[in-house]
Amino acid sequence: MREYKDLEKEFLRRVTKNTRRYVGIHASAIDDLFPKPIEAFHDDDHDILMTRRVDDGNNNADGFDPRQKMPLEIKGC
């Protein structure tokens, strides 16, 4: 007769394997539902950060916060 610990380990292995399988199935189904992109997204991390900082600055237009100033190292200056 198998030990309880062995059954528990086998159960955990099966749950893990099935979870990965079902996550893959759901991800594939979701990918099929979304429209295909019409152009590539070429923004890199720097572009995204700069855009976000500009947007945040516009939202904080009533006052200047010196802590929100972009460091020169990030700006590339």
TIRODREN-572326 format. One line per field, with one value per residue: residue number from 0; residue in one letter; x, y, z of N, C-alpha, C in turn. Coordinates in Angstrom, 2 decimals. Layout:
N
mikol	(NUM,...)
drengu	(a,...)
nu	(X,...)
nv	(Y,...)
nw	(Z,...)
cau	(X,...)
cav	(Y,...)
caw	(Z,...)
cu	(X,...)
cv	(Y,...)
cw	(Z,...)
***
This chain:
77
mikol	(0,1,2,3,4,5,6,7,8,9,10,11,12,13,14,15,16,17,18,19,20,21,22,23,24,25,26,27,28,29,30,31,32,33,34,35,36,37,38,39,40,41,42,43,44,45,46,47,48,49,50,51,52,53,54,55,56,57,58,59,60,61,62,63,64,65,66,67,68,69,70,71,72,73,74,75,76)
drengu	(m,r,e,y,k,d,l,e,k,e,f,l,r,r,v,t,k,n,t,r,r,y,v,g,i,h,a,s,a,i,d,d,l,f,p,k,p,i,e,a,f,h,d,d,d,h,d,i,l,m,t,r,r,v,d,d,g,n,n,n,a,d,g,f,d,p,r,q,k,m,p,l,e,i,k,g,c)
nu	(0.84,0.48,2.15,0.74,2.08,3.29,1.03,0.07,2.14,2.00,-0.59,-0.25,1.63,0.08,-1.98,-0.50,0.53,-1.87,-2.88,-1.03,-1.50,-4.21,-4.00,-2.47,-4.29,-6.40,-5.02,-4.37,-6.94,-7.83,-5.97,-6.82,-9.24,-8.68,-8.13,-5.78,-2.68,-2.25,-0.03,3.37,4.42,6.68,7.79,10.26,11.49,12.37,10.93,8.33,8.51,9.09,6.77,4.88,5.76,5.31,2.52,1.83,2.80,1.07,-1.27,-0.68,-0.78,-1.38,0.60,4.17,6.20,9.20,10.24,9.35,10.91,12.68,15.53,18.76,20.28,18.43,17.10,19.00,20.81)
nv	(-1.18,2.24,5.02,7.78,10.23,9.83,9.69,12.27,13.81,12.93,13.77,16.58,16.96,16.27,18.19,20.53,20.09,19.95,22.49,24.16,23.28,24.06,26.82,27.43,26.66,28.49,30.91,30.66,30.62,33.20,34.74,34.12,35.45,38.18,40.96,40.93,42.70,45.78,47.26,47.31,47.78,50.03,51.44,51.91,51.24,53.72,55.59,55.03,55.68,58.44,59.42,58.77,60.39,62.94,62.86,62.59,65.02,66.80,66.20,67.21,69.98,72.19,72.84,72.88,70.14,69.45,66.94,65.44,65.93,64.98,62.95,63.80,61.68,59.84,61.23,61.31,63.31)
nw	(0.00,-0.76,0.69,2.55,2.19,-0.30,-1.96,-1.60,-2.73,-5.38,-6.04,-5.81,-7.88,-10.12,-9.98,-10.35,-12.94,-14.43,-13.91,-15.19,-17.79,-18.21,-17.89,-20.13,-22.14,-21.70,-22.13,-24.83,-25.95,-25.28,-26.71,-29.29,-29.36,-29.29,-31.50,-34.20,-34.06,-35.88,-36.34,-35.26,-31.88,-30.95,-28.83,-26.40,-23.05,-22.12,-23.69,-22.84,-20.11,-20.28,-21.54,-19.62,-17.50,-18.59,-18.85,-16.14,-15.23,-16.49,-15.17,-12.72,-12.85,-11.32,-9.50,-8.94,-8.40,-7.09,-6.67,-8.73,-10.90,-13.80,-13.74,-15.11,-16.07,-16.93,-18.90,-20.82,-21.24)
cau	(0.00,1.25,2.12,-0.04,2.96,3.45,-0.21,0.01,3.09,1.45,-1.72,0.31,2.23,-1.00,-2.65,0.42,0.57,-3.16,-3.01,-0.23,-2.20,-5.40,-3.56,-2.11,-5.52,-7.09,-4.22,-4.54,-8.31,-7.87,-5.23,-7.65,-10.34,-8.19,-7.76,-4.34,-2.19,-2.07,1.33,4.18,4.60,8.13,8.27,11.08,11.22,12.62,9.78,7.17,8.74,8.97,5.35,4.20,6.14,4.60,1.12,1.74,3.01,-0.17,-2.26,-0.26,-0.51,-1.63,1.79,5.39,6.76,10.59,10.55,8.92,11.84,13.33,16.99,19.45,20.75,17.33,16.80,20.04,21.55)
cav	(0.00,3.47,5.92,9.00,11.25,9.56,10.08,13.72,14.32,12.62,14.68,17.90,16.94,16.28,19.49,21.49,19.82,20.34,23.95,24.71,22.95,24.89,28.21,27.50,26.58,29.77,31.95,30.47,31.05,34.66,35.25,33.96,36.41,39.54,41.24,40.96,44.09,46.25,47.76,46.93,48.77,50.16,52.23,51.21,51.65,55.16,56.29,54.84,56.47,59.86,59.68,58.71,61.58,64.08,62.72,62.90,66.46,67.47,65.99,67.98,71.30,73.28,73.16,72.20,69.27,69.20,65.50,64.85,66.32,63.84,63.00,63.96,60.38,59.17,62.00,61.08,64.55)
caw	(0.00,-0.87,1.83,2.38,1.63,-1.73,-2.62,-1.55,-3.72,-6.69,-6.23,-6.05,-9.21,-11.11,-9.94,-10.96,-14.38,-14.99,-13.83,-16.30,-19.03,-18.34,-18.10,-21.54,-22.95,-21.57,-22.79,-26.27,-26.30,-25.19,-27.86,-30.48,-29.32,-29.52,-32.89,-34.47,-34.14,-37.24,-36.43,-34.11,-30.83,-30.89,-27.70,-25.44,-21.67,-21.98,-24.28,-21.97,-18.90,-20.61,-21.79,-18.32,-16.73,-19.18,-18.45,-14.72,-15.09,-16.90,-14.12,-11.56,-13.43,-10.38,-8.71,-9.34,-7.37,-7.49,-6.62,-9.99,-11.96,-14.43,-13.64,-16.39,-16.52,-17.63,-20.11,-21.82,-21.45)
cu	(0.89,1.09,1.28,0.80,3.15,2.21,-0.33,0.95,2.58,0.28,-1.22,0.92,1.16,-1.73,-1.79,0.45,-0.74,-3.36,-2.24,-0.93,-3.39,-5.06,-3.18,-3.32,-6.27,-6.34,-4.38,-5.92,-8.42,-7.13,-6.05,-8.78,-9.91,-7.86,-6.23,-3.88,-1.97,-0.69,2.07,4.30,6.09,8.65,9.12,10.78,11.38,11.44,8.56,7.31,8.55,7.50,4.58,4.50,5.42,3.14,0.93,1.92,1.78,-1.26,-1.94,0.04,-0.70,-0.42,2.99,5.90,8.18,10.97,10.17,9.84,12.58,14.86,17.65,19.93,19.67,17.00,17.82,20.85,22.96)
cv	(1.25,4.32,7.16,10.10,11.07,9.98,11.60,14.34,14.09,13.54,16.08,17.99,17.02,17.62,20.54,21.31,20.26,21.85,24.60,24.46,23.87,26.37,28.39,27.48,27.92,30.89,31.86,30.95,32.57,35.29,35.17,34.99,37.84,39.76,41.27,42.41,44.50,46.88,47.40,48.10,48.89,51.00,51.37,51.75,53.14,55.97,56.20,55.67,57.95,60.25,59.71,59.96,62.83,64.04,63.07,64.39,67.25,67.32,66.80,69.42,72.44,73.66,72.35,71.38,68.93,67.73,64.80,65.20,65.09,63.97,63.07,62.62,59.64,59.91,61.77,62.31,64.45)
cw	(0.00,0.38,1.51,1.76,0.14,-2.52,-2.67,-2.60,-5.13,-7.01,-6.55,-7.46,-10.29,-11.15,-10.63,-12.48,-15.05,-14.97,-14.96,-17.64,-19.24,-18.51,-19.56,-22.46,-22.89,-22.27,-24.30,-26.73,-26.27,-26.36,-29.14,-30.53,-29.62,-30.99,-33.03,-34.56,-35.59,-37.44,-35.15,-33.13,-30.56,-29.74,-26.78,-24.04,-21.47,-22.52,-23.38,-20.71,-19.17,-20.84,-20.48,-17.48,-17.27,-18.78,-16.99,-14.47,-15.46,-15.84,-12.87,-11.97,-12.44,-9.54,-9.15,-8.16,-7.78,-7.43,-7.92,-11.16,-12.48,-14.28,-15.01,-16.94,-17.32,-18.92,-21.19,-22.11,-20.93)
***
